[in-house]
Amino acid sequence: MDEQEFRRQADQALDQLFRKLTSAGDQYGFEADFNAGALTIEFDEPPGKFVVSPNTPVRQIWVSAHSRSFKLDWDAVRAAFVYPETGDTLLDMIASAISKQLGEEVRL
């Protein structure tokens, strides 16, 4: 995947995720912000912050959540960014991380 295609896919994935987070934020009590190409998710109770950002040189989306870093690769067959260790898509991974943070199942 060349840089232009990566940027297009990453922007689309982050925009889609941001829209879903914005819809779910009021219901579950968190706030999402999309600024300068990075998406942040902030929690009041329990306090916490996740960051989702593209890393263009390595063609990955990086997620920082629960004091860990997760690196997702583009999967052309699934047309999604996927965490190789679990096979979770970006959307599934973020829903799971938010569920863990809040102690309740969150659907995005």
N, C-alpha and C positions, 0 to 999 in steps of 0.2 A: 504494500500500500504506500503510495507516495504521500508527501506532506499535505498537499491540497486535499486529497481524499480523506486522509486522517482528520484533518481539521473539520471538514464537512460532517463526517460521521460523529466526531466527538461533540461538535456544537449541537447537532441534532439530538444526540443521546442526553446531553446535559439539559437542553431545553425541555425535552420530554420529561425528564426526571424532575426538573424544577416545577413544571406545571402540576405534576402529581403531588409533589411535596406541598405546594401552595394550597391545593385543595384539601389535603389531609392535615395540615398544620393546626388549624383551628380546632378540629375534632380531637386531636391527640396532644395538643399543647406544646408545639415546637414551632420555631420560625426558620424559614428558608430564605436565603438571599443569594442572588446570582449577580456577581459583579466582577468585572475585569477577567472574565473567562473562568473564574472559580466559583463553585457553589458551596455555600456553608449552611450547615444545619445546626441551630443552637437550641439548647434545652435549659429551662429554668430549674425544673425539679425532676430527677436529680440533675444538677448542673453538668453540662458537657457541650462539646462542639465537635462536629465532623466537618471535614473538608474534602471536596471532590474536585479534582482538577486534571486537565489534560497535560500529558508530558509529551510534547510533540517530537523531540529528538528520538525517543524510544518507541513512539507510536502506541502509548498506553494511557489509560485513565488511572490515576492514582487516587485511592481513598484512604484518608486518615480517620480512623474511628477506634475507640476503645484502646487508645495508646498503641495502636498497630498501624502498619501501612500495608495496603492491599494493592496489587498491581494487576489491572485487568487488560487483557488483550482482545483485539478485534477478532470475532469469529464470523467469517463471511457466510458460512452455512446457516448460522442462526441469526445473522444480521444484527448482532448485538456485541457489546463489550462483555467479556466473560472472565471470571476469576478462575484460572486454570486448576487450582487445587480442589475446588468444589464443583465447578461447572455452573455456578450461580451467575446469572446475568447481573448487570449493574443494578437494575431495579430490584431484583430479588435480594441482592446483598444489602442494599440500603434499607429495604423493608425489614430484613432480619436484624440489622444493626440497631435500627430505631426500636424495634420490639424488645431487644435486649436492654437497651438504655431505659426504656419506660416500664419494663416488666409486664407488658401486655402485648398481645398480637396486634400488629399494625398491618393494614392492607393499603397498598398504594395503587 
